Amino acid sequence: MNKNLIDFVSLNKQSKKPLYVQLYDEIAEKIKCKTLSAGYKLPPVRILAQQLNINNGTVVSAYRELEKNGYIFTRRGSGSYVAEQMNTISSEVDEKKDVLIDLAEEVNAENIPTDVINMSSVSLNPEMISMEIFQKAIDEILKRDKGYAFTYQDSKGYLPLRQSIVQSLAQKKINTTQQNVQIISGAQQGIDIVARALLKHGDIVFVESPTYPGAMAAFRSCGAKIIDIKLTKEGIDLADLENKLKLFKPRLIYVMPNVQNPTGISYSKYVRHRLMGLARYHDVYILEDDYIGGLYYSKNEMLPLKTYDTDDRVIYIRTLSKVFMPGLRLAYLIVPSDLAQRLLNVKYISDIATSGLTQRIFDYYLREGLWQKHLNSIRSIYKTKFDFILKMMKKYLPKDISYIKPTGGLSVWLNLPERLLADDVIENAKKQGVIISNGAPFFVRRAPHRQLRISFAVLSLAEIKTGIKILAEIMK
């Protein structure tokens, strides 16, 4: 728990080391060892100088060097705060693999031997795609467009696809125009474009805890400071959010209201309405990542947060390839009008245009009604696997292993008791031919190392049962 800074600082005025360097070292060390945590407000220059009996200029010099090296950040008119540490956050970060390496391993199936039970992949099983329908779509497109199917598209995206998306969104009560639709090469690119377009060094971004590691990497690459907000079973913790909105002025709030990654939680209607109200009151943009839209297991379809957006402040990302063919890399952004040109400029710098053939394929699927049929089909198949893995977990896992029943998606988020560490379970499972994901990379800081994500995306029912039984024996 943070006390007054004066309680931690001791300067030696007889030392040859300059006082501002001593002050810098003292504060930097307390930040690195977490005595002063992210968000802690440092004393004003004048007050700290009086408490330490030193010149104001000494404190100013120390603060300036701390900010230059990323230990603190200053908000004009508010003061100086301890920043989230990217490279010195703790031995926890040093002990786990780099986030981008984790992401690369997740999408690279070649890293996983074929003779193991892969409970780490959250990619759709490729065998579920009808190649006959896919082949017909390509044949029709090539017959119609010939070589033009491979030409560069408008940077905003293939116009017929944008028109199809507008029509599809209208069914979800989202009213937009083709000018506000930006086609992108996957959701990760969309997050990166938004980050580069909106964020400056030192800007604050609120994220859920836990959250998607790829988003954190994108925000950090722009020099943003990330503040995590707790989750409840109903969605983002409104009390925690309101308290931190009083302390900080975020530039962006990044959320996944439908089937949150990695927990599988979906926000209640009350939380959605309240979140929009707080964003409006504090005048902050929301980045909504509908990362696995359509793959829900309740009877009623869950509408995006964008549906509740009455003043055009939600930037909506929807991936298409995630629940189709991940390697096709296709998604889209619904962009507030005042940001459309800014995001388009960043997109153009990123890759000029997304694959024209890929865009035509999805346009064909949407116009022919094939997309909804595909979603209905995979939802039915995965609902069977989803119910089965929950049944196996209830039957075999020790009673002190807890989890929240997800509302959709391809994985389950496990919480381990104090007697178990995630790394130990992962290592022992690997020795017995079961690959699972560590929950640590999904936390901004202070990962508890007692979370696991287990997926059933590429598994048969028999493999699910075997995998859960192996994990159960390890956890006992």
C-alpha positions in Angstrom: 0.0 0.0 0.0 1.4 3.4 -1.0 2.3 5.8 1.8 3.7 9.4 1.5 6.7 9.5 -0.8 8.7 11.2 2.0 8.5 7.9 4.0 10.6 6.1 1.3 13.1 8.8 0.3 16.4 9.3 2.1 19.0 11.8 0.6 22.6 12.1 1.6 23.6 15.7 1.3 27.2 14.9 2.1 27.5 12.5 -0.9 29.3 13.6 -4.1 26.3 12.3 -6.1 24.0 15.2 -7.1 20.8 15.4 -5.1 18.6 15.2 -8.1 20.3 12.0 -9.2 19.8 10.6 -5.7 16.2 11.5 -5.7 15.8 10.0 -9.2 17.4 6.8 -8.1 15.3 6.5 -4.9 12.0 7.0 -6.7 12.9 4.8 -9.7 13.9 2.0 -7.3 10.6 2.3 -5.4 8.7 2.1 -8.7 10.6 -0.9 -9.9 10.1 -2.8 -6.7 6.4 -1.8 -6.6 6.5 0.2 -3.4 5.0 2.9 -5.6 2.5 1.4 -7.9 1.2 2.5 -11.3 -1.2 5.5 -10.9 0.3 6.7 -7.6 0.3 10.5 -7.6 3.7 12.1 -6.7 3.8 15.1 -4.4 3.8 18.5 -6.1 7.4 19.9 -6.7 7.1 22.6 -4.0 5.7 20.3 -1.3 8.3 17.6 -1.9 11.1 20.1 -1.9 9.9 21.5 1.4 9.6 18.0 3.0 13.1 17.1 1.9 14.6 20.6 2.5 16.0 20.8 -1.0 15.5 23.3 -3.9 12.5 23.1 -6.1 14.9 22.8 -9.1 16.3 19.6 -7.7 12.8 18.0 -7.7 12.0 19.4 -11.1 15.2 17.8 -12.5 14.5 14.4 -10.9 10.9 14.4 -12.1 12.1 15.4 -15.6 14.5 12.5 -15.8 11.9 10.0 -14.4 9.5 11.1 -17.1 12.1 10.9 -19.8 12.9 7.3 -18.8 9.2 6.2 -18.6 8.9 5.9 -14.8 6.3 8.7 -14.5 4.0 10.8 -16.6 2.6 14.2 -16.2 -0.9 15.4 -16.7 -1.2 19.1 -17.3 -3.1 20.8 -14.5 -3.2 17.6 -12.4 0.3 16.5 -11.5 2.8 13.7 -11.9 1.8 10.0 -11.7 3.7 6.7 -11.6 3.5 5.1 -15.0 3.0 1.5 -15.9 6.4 0.0 -16.4 6.8 -1.8 -19.7 10.3 -3.3 -19.3 10.6 -3.3 -15.5 7.1 -4.3 -14.4 8.4 -7.2 -12.4 10.1 -10.5 -12.5 6.7 -11.8 -13.5 7.1 -10.2 -16.9 10.7 -11.3 -17.1 9.7 -14.9 -16.3 7.1 -15.1 -19.0 7.6 -15.0 -22.8 7.2 -11.8 -24.7 3.6 -11.1 -25.6 4.3 -11.0 -29.3 6.1 -14.4 -29.1 3.0 -15.8 -27.4 0.8 -14.5 -30.1 3.0 -15.9 -32.8 3.0 -19.3 -31.2 -0.8 -19.2 -30.8 -1.4 -18.7 -34.5 1.4 -21.0 -35.8 -0.1 -24.5 -35.8 3.2 -25.9 -37.0 4.7 -25.4 -33.5 2.2 -28.0 -32.1 3.1 -31.6 -32.7 0.2 -33.6 -34.3 0.4 -36.4 -31.7 -0.6 -34.1 -28.7 -4.0 -32.9 -27.5 -3.9 -29.2 -28.4 -6.0 -27.3 -25.9 -4.3 -24.0 -26.6 -5.5 -23.2 -30.1 -8.5 -20.9 -30.5 -8.5 -21.1 -34.3 -11.5 -22.7 -36.0 -11.0 -26.3 -37.2 -10.3 -25.9 -41.0 -12.2 -29.1 -41.7 -15.4 -27.4 -40.8 -15.4 -25.2 -43.9 -17.3 -26.5 -46.9 -14.7 -26.4 -49.7 -17.4 -27.1 -52.3 -19.2 -23.8 -51.4 -15.8 -22.0 -51.1 -14.7 -23.2 -54.5 -18.0 -22.2 -56.1 -17.6 -18.7 -54.6 -14.1 -18.3 -56.1 -15.3 -19.7 -59.5 -18.2 -17.3 -59.6 -16.0 -14.3 -58.7 -13.3 -15.2 -61.3 -15.9 -15.7 -64.0 -17.5 -12.4 -63.2 -14.5 -10.2 -62.4 -11.7 -12.0 -64.2 -8.2 -10.5 -63.4 -9.8 -7.5 -61.7 -10.4 -9.7 -58.7 -6.7 -9.4 -58.0 -6.3 -5.6 -58.4 -5.8 -3.1 -55.6 -9.0 -1.9 -54.0 -10.0 1.4 -52.6 -8.1 1.9 -49.3 -11.5 2.0 -47.5 -12.3 -1.4 -49.0 -14.2 -3.1 -51.8 -17.4 -0.9 -52.2 -19.9 -3.8 -52.7 -18.6 -5.5 -49.5 -18.9 -2.3 -47.5 -22.5 -2.0 -48.8 -23.2 -5.6 -47.8 -21.8 -4.9 -44.3 -24.0 -1.8 -43.9 -27.1 -3.9 -44.7 -26.0 -6.7 -42.4 -25.4 -4.3 -39.5 -28.8 -2.7 -40.0 -30.3 -6.1 -38.8 -28.3 -5.6 -35.6 -29.8 -2.1 -35.2 -26.5 -0.4 -36.1 -27.2 2.4 -38.6 -24.0 3.4 -40.5 -22.9 4.3 -44.0 -20.4 2.8 -46.4 -18.2 5.9 -45.7 -17.9 4.8 -42.1 -16.9 1.2 -42.9 -13.2 0.6 -43.1 -12.0 -2.8 -44.4 -8.9 -4.1 -42.6 -6.6 -7.1 -42.7 -7.7 -8.7 -39.5 -8.7 -7.4 -36.0 -5.1 -7.0 -34.9 -4.4 -4.5 -37.7 -7.6 -2.7 -36.7 -6.5 -2.3 -33.1 -3.1 -1.1 -34.3 -4.6 1.4 -36.7 -6.8 2.9 -34.0 -3.9 3.1 -31.6 -1.7 4.8 -34.1 -4.4 7.2 -35.1 -5.6 8.2 -31.7 -2.8 7.8 -29.2 0.2 9.9 -28.4 3.0 9.1 -26.0 1.7 9.3 -22.4 -2.0 8.9 -23.3 -4.0 6.7 -21.1 -5.9 3.6 -22.2 -8.3 1.7 -20.0 -8.6 -2.1 -20.6 -10.4 -5.0 -18.9 -8.4 -7.2 -16.6 -7.6 -9.7 -18.0 -7.6 -8.7 -21.7 -6.2 -9.5 -25.1 -2.3 -9.3 -25.2 -2.2 -8.1 -28.8 -4.2 -5.0 -27.9 -1.8 -4.2 -25.0 1.2 -4.6 -27.4 -0.4 -2.2 -29.8 -1.2 0.5 -27.2 2.3 0.2 -25.7 4.0 0.5 -29.1 2.4 4.0 -29.2 3.8 4.9 -25.8 0.4 4.7 -24.1 0.0 4.1 -20.4 -2.4 1.2 -19.7 -4.8 1.2 -16.7 -6.6 -2.1 -16.0 -10.2 -2.3 -14.9 -11.5 -5.4 -13.1 -14.2 -7.6 -14.5 -17.2 -9.1 -12.7 -19.7 -11.7 -13.9 -21.8 -8.9 -15.3 -19.0 -7.3 -17.3 -16.6 -4.4 -16.6 -16.6 -3.4 -12.9 -18.5 -0.1 -12.9 -17.2 0.9 -9.4 -13.6 0.4 -10.4 -14.2 2.1 -13.7 -15.8 5.2 -12.1 -13.1 5.5 -9.5 -10.3 5.4 -12.1 -12.2 7.9 -14.3 -12.0 10.3 -11.4 -8.2 9.9 -11.3 -7.4 9.7 -14.9 -8.5 11.0 -18.3 -8.3 8.1 -20.7 -8.1 8.7 -24.4 -9.6 5.3 -25.1 -11.5 2.5 -23.3 -10.8 -0.9 -24.9 -13.5 -3.5 -24.2 -14.9 -6.9 -25.5 -18.6 -6.8 -24.3 -19.6 -10.0 -26.2 -17.7 -13.2 -25.2 -14.8 -11.4 -23.6 -11.3 -12.7 -24.4 -10.1 -14.6 -22.4 -12.9 -15.0 -19.8 -15.9 -15.6 -22.1 -18.0 -13.1 -20.0 -20.6 -11.0 -21.8 -21.8 -7.7 -20.4 -25.3 -7.3 -19.0 -27.6 -4.7 -20.5 -27.3 -2.5 -17.5 -23.5 -2.5 -17.6 -23.6 -1.7 -21.4 -25.9 1.3 -20.8 -23.9 2.5 -17.8 -20.6 2.2 -19.7 -22.0 4.3 -22.5 -23.2 6.9 -20.1 -19.8 7.1 -18.4 -18.0 7.4 -21.7 -20.4 10.2 -22.7 -20.0 12.1 -19.4 -16.2 11.8 -19.5 -16.0 12.4 -23.3 -13.9 9.3 -24.1 -13.9 7.0 -27.1 -14.6 3.3 -26.7 -12.9 0.7 -28.9 -15.2 -2.4 -29.0 -13.5 -5.6 -30.2 -16.2 -8.1 -31.3 -13.4 -10.7 -31.6 -15.5 -13.8 -32.1 -18.9 -12.4 -33.0 -21.6 -14.9 -33.9 -20.2 -17.8 -31.9 -22.5 -17.5 -28.9 -24.4 -20.4 -27.2 -27.5 -18.7 -25.8 -30.8 -18.7 -27.7 -30.8 -15.0 -28.4 -28.1 -13.2 -30.4 -26.1 -10.7 -28.4 -26.1 -7.3 -29.9 -22.8 -5.3 -30.0 -22.2 -2.3 -27.7 -22.2 -0.2 -30.9 -26.0 -0.7 -30.9 -26.2 1.5 -27.7 -24.0 4.2 -29.3 -26.2 7.3 -29.7 -23.4 9.9 -30.1 -20.9 8.1 -32.4 -18.1 7.4 -29.9 -17.8 3.7 -30.3 -15.2 2.4 -32.7 -16.4 -1.1 -33.6 -14.1 -3.9 -34.8 -15.6 -7.1 -36.2 -13.4 -9.9 -37.4 -14.7 -12.1 -40.2 -11.9 -14.5 -40.7 -11.7 -15.6 -37.1 -14.9 -17.7 -37.5 -14.2 -18.7 -41.1 -10.6 -19.1 -42.2 -8.1 -17.2 -39.9 -5.4 -17.1 -42.7 -7.6 -15.0 -44.9 -7.1 -12.0 -42.6 -10.2 -9.9 -43.0 -12.2 -7.7 -40.6 -13.8 -4.3 -40.6 -14.0 -1.1 -38.5 -17.1 1.0 -38.1 -15.6 4.4 -37.5 -17.1 7.6 -36.0 -17.4 10.2 -38.8 -14.9 12.6 -37.2 -12.2 9.9 -37.1 -12.8 8.3 -40.5 -10.2 10.2 -42.5 -7.6 9.9 -39.7 -7.9 6.1 -39.6 -7.9 5.8 -43.4 -4.6 7.7 -43.5 -3.1 5.2 -41.1 -4.5 2.2 -42.9 -3.0 3.5 -46.2 0.4 3.7 -44.5 0.0 0.2 -43.1 -0.7 -1.8 -46.2 -2.5 0.4 -48.8 -5.3 -2.1 -49.3 -6.7 -5.4 -48.1 -6.7 -8.4 -50.5 -9.3 -7.8 -53.2 -10.1 -11.5 -53.8 -10.7 -12.1 -50.0 -13.1 -9.1 -49.9 -15.0 -10.4 -52.9 -15.3 -13.8 -51.3 -16.9 -12.4 -48.1 -19.2 -10.1 -50.2 -20.4 -13.2 -52.1 -21.0 -15.1 -48.8 -23.0 -12.1 -47.4 -25.1 -11.5 -50.5 -25.9 -15.1 -51.1 -26.9 -15.7 -47.5 -24.1 -18.2 -47.0 -22.4 -16.3 -44.2 -25.4 -16.7 -41.8 -25.7 -20.4 -42.8 -22.0 -20.9 -42.0 -22.4 -19.2 -38.6 -25.4 -21.3 -37.7 -23.6 -24.5 -38.7 -20.4 -23.9 -36.7 -22.4 -22.6 -33.7 -24.4 -25.9 -33.7 -21.2 -28.0 -33.9 -19.4 -26.0 -31.2 -22.4 -25.9 -28.9 -22.1 -29.7 -28.6 -18.4 -29.4 -27.8 -19.0 -26.6 -25.4 -21.6 -28.5 -23.4 -19.4 -31.6 -23.4 -16.3 -29.9 -22.1 -18.3 -28.3 -19.3 -19.8 -31.7 -18.4 -16.3 -33.2 -18.3 -14.9 -30.4 -16.2 -17.7 -30.8 -13.7 -17.2 -34.5 -13.6 -13.4 -34.7 -13.3 -11.8 -31.5 -12.2 -11.1 -31.0 -8.4 -13.8 -29.0 -6.7 -11.5 -26.1 -5.9 -10.9 -25.3 -9.6 -13.2 -22.5 -10.4 -14.4 -21.0 -13.7 -17.2 -18.8 -15.0 -19.4 -20.5 -17.6 -18.6 -18.6 -20.8 -21.3 -17.2 -23.0 -19.7 -18.4 -26.2 -16.3 -18.8 -27.9 -13.9 -21.7 -28.1 -12.3 -21.8 -24.6 -12.8 -21.8 -20.9 -10.9 -19.6 -18.4 -9.8 -21.5 -15.2 -8.9 -20.1 -11.8 -6.5 -22.3 -9.8 -6.4 -22.4 -6.0 -3.4 -21.3 -4.0 -2.0 -24.8 -3.9 -1.4 -24.7 -7.6 0.7 -22.6 -10.0 -0.1 -22.3 -13.7 3.4 -22.9 -14.8 3.6 -26.2 -12.9 0.3 -27.5 -14.4 1.3 -26.4 -17.9 4.7 -28.2 -17.7 3.2 -31.4 -16.3 0.4 -31.4 -18.9 3.0 -31.0 -21.7 4.9 -34.0 -20.4 1.7 -36.0 -20.8 0.8 -34.7 -24.3 -1.6 -31.9 -23.4 -0.9 -28.3 -24.5 -2.7 -25.5 -22.6 -2.3 -21.7 -22.4 -1.0 -19.7 -19.5 -3.2 -16.9 -18.3 -0.3 -14.6 -17.3 0.1 -12.8 -20.7 -3.6 -11.6 -20.4 -2.8 -9.3 -17.4 -1.5 -5.8 -17.6 0.6 -6.3 -14.5 0.9 -8.5 -11.4 -0.3 -11.6 -13.1 -1.4 -14.0 -10.3 0.0 -17.0 -12.2 -3.1 -19.0 -11.3 -5.1 -18.8 -14.5 -5.3 -21.2 -17.5 -7.1 -21.0 -20.8 -8.2 -24.4 -22.2 -9.7 -24.5 -25.7 -11.8 -27.1 -27.5 -11.5 -25.5 -31.0 -9.7 -28.3 -32.8 -10.6 -31.2 -30.6 -12.9 -34.2 -30.9 -15.1 -35.2 -28.0 -12.8 -38.0 -27.2 -9.8 -35.7 -27.1 -11.7 -33.3 -24.9 -12.4 -36.1 -22.4 -8.9 -37.4 -22.4 -7.4 -33.9 -22.0 -9.6 -33.0 -19.1 -8.9 -36.3 -17.3 -5.2 -35.7 -17.7 -5.5 -32.2 -16.3 -7.7 -33.4 -13.5 -5.0 -35.9 -12.4 -2.3 -33.2 -12.5 -4.4 -30.8 -10.4 -5.4 -33.3 -7.7 
